[in-house]
Amino acid sequence: RPRAPGTETVREGAASPALPPPIISEKEHPGLGVIPMSYSSRVRDILDRAGAAEGDTLLVRSEGRDSTGVLMPHHEFSHPDVVVLKLKSGYNVGVMVTHTSELTVVNKTEAREKHPKAAANGKGKKKVAVLGTGGTIASYVDYRTGAVHPALSAGDLVATVPEIADVCDVRAEVLFSIFSENMNVEHWRRIAEAAADRINGGAEGCIIPHGTDTMGYTSAALSFMLDNLTRPVVLVGAQRSSDRPSSDAYTNLLSAARFIVDTDAAEVVVLMHETSSDTTAAVHRGTKVRKMHTSRRDAFQSVNASPIARVDFEGGIEFLGPYRQRSEGKVVARTEMERNVALLHFYPGMSLSTFERVLNDSRGVVFAGTGLGHVSSDMVKAIAKAVNDGTTVVMTSQCLNGTVNLNVYDNGRDLVTAGVIPGGDMLPETAYIKLMWVLGQTDDKNEVRKMMITNLRGELSERRDIA
C-alpha cells in the first residue's frame, strides 16, 4: 500500500531518489538544521533522506528490536552512530544505527513558536517568594523535542505547577542556575540576603528550588545566616526531572507552597519525598538533614532527630516535633563566613604530613572521626600544636547517628587536653558550615568554643530518641 506522507521508511544502503545534500549545519540548512554535525555522515544521511528532524516521532528497527519515540537533540558527547529517542514512558533510549537498521518517520512535529511561559497567577492570596538556584527541579520539558531545559525565567520555574496559583501568589525569580556542587559562600550569601529581603518585604515565606547533592550544606548555611527568622524558608529539590513519569518535582514544589501558607512554622527546612511512593513529603530541619541515597525519591532523612512535619500530597499537614513558630520583627542576614575551614574524614593510614599541612594552613578544621570521635594517636600532638597556634578543631563522628563523647577512651581524653571542641551529634557537614559561620562572627577563642557547643539552630540535640 502507498504510505501516508511523512511515514517513509529508509533502510541503510537502500537506493533513494534525488535528495538535497546531507545537512552540514544549521546555517546552511536553517529549516532542517536540527541534525547537528556530531552525527556520523552515514547516520546524518539516513536521517536526511527520511526527512527526520528533532521532535519527530520515529520508529527505529535495529538489530531485531523496534524503538518508537521522539527524536532528541544529539550532543557532541553522544556516539556519532546513536540516535536518542524519548519513549512514551518519559525515559530516553539510545539506538545504534547499523547497516541493517530501518528508520521510519511516524509523525512529523509541528513547528511551534516559543512563547514565554506565563507565571502562575494567585493574586489575592498570600505572597510566596520562589528563588531559583538551579538543579533538577528547576527544569522543564520542551514537549516538541522531549528535551529537558533549565528554567531561566520566573515563568518557566512555576509554570509546570499551575495548581500553585490555587495556594498562593507566587513571586518567582531566578537568582542563578548552577549545579549544586558549584555552590559556594557567595551563592549562600545571595540566597540569604534575597530571602531576608523578600520576607521583610511581606512574603509569607520563601521556596528555594535547589539541586539535591549539596542541599544539606545550603540549608545549614541559611539556618545560621538568617537571624531572627520570622517566616519559613523551604529548600525543595527533585531526584528525578520533570520529563520522567516518576518525577517528584511537581509534588515537592506544591507541598512546599502549602507548608508555607498553611502552617505557623518559621525555620529553614528541606522538604522532600518521605517514601518512594507519591503519598507524603517529610519536612526536615535544615541543620539535621542529609541526602542518604543517590537516586531514591526518599533520599533525604533527618539524622539524630525526627522530621519537623509530614505533608500529605492530598493537602494535610501533621507536625511531628517541636519547631520555631512565626514572630514579628526584621530578619537579619548575617552572612559573614570564614572560607579557610577544612572538613576532613579520618581514615586508617591517613598521612601525617598531609594532615599537618591542612591543620597549619586552616583557620578551622572539622574532623569526621571514628566511633565516639577519634583519630590515630600519632596525630594528637599535631592537633595540640595547631590549636595552640590558633586553629580551631572540632570533632564529629563518621557514624552520623549518636553523639561524640571524648571522655570514654584515652584517645578522646587526649583530644580534649589538646583543645579539641566536641561536636556533639552534629552532622560533619553541619559542623563545617557552623564553624565557617562562627569564625565569621568572632575572633575570640572562648566565644568560638561557646558558640560551637551551644545549640543555635537546632543543630545539637538536647535529647535523642532511642529505637
RALIN-V322073 format. One line per field, one symbol per residue. ss: DSSP state (H for helix, E for strand, C for the rest). psi: psi as a letter, one per 20 degrees, with the letter a starting at -180 (. if undefined). A space follows every 10 residues. Layout:
ss = ???
psi = ???
This chain:
ss = CCCCCCCCEE ECCCCCCCCC CCCCCCCCCC CCCCCCCCCC HHHHHHHHHH CCCCCCEEEE EECCEEEEEE ECCCCCCCCC CEEEEECCCC CEEEEECCCC CEEEEEECCC CCCCCCCCCC CCCCCCEEEE EECCCHHHEE EECCCCEEEE CCCHHHHHHC CHHHHHCCEE EEEECCCCCH HHCCHHHHHH HHHHHHHHHH CCCCEEEEEC CCCCHHHHHH HHHHHEECCC CEEEEECCCC CCCCCCCCHH HHHHHHHHHH HHCCECCEEE EEECCCCCCE EEEEECCCEE ECCCCCCCCE EECCCCCCEE EECCCCEEEC CCCCECCCCC CEECCCCCCC EEEEECCCCC CHHHHHHHHH HCCEEEEEEE CCCECCHHHH HHHHHHHHCC CEEEEEECCC CCCCCCCCCH HHHHHHHCCC EECCCCCHHH HHHHHHHHHH HCCCHHHHHH HHCCCCCCCC CCCCCCC
psi = qqqqpjkqpp ppiqqqrprq qqpgrhghmh hkjioriiqq hghhghhghi kprpiqpqoo opljqppprp orqprhiqpi jpqpporhii qqppppoahj qqppohppqp ppppqqppqq olqirqpppo nqiarhhlqr poigijqpqq ojrhghhihi mhihhigrop nqqogrnrqh ijqaghgggg ggggggghgh jiqirppnpq qhhkhhgghg ghghhoqlpi rqoopqaphp riiqhjqjgg hgghhgghgg hjrkqmrprp orphrirmgq qqoqpijjqq ojqhiqhkhp qppkrqqgrp opiiiqpppi rqrprqrrap pponjpqohm pqopoqqpjp phggghgggh iqhqpppnrq cimqrqhiig ghggggghii pppppaqhhf paqpojjgrg gghhhghijp ppjckqqghg hggghggghi hqipghhggg hhjpogkjhp phqqpp.
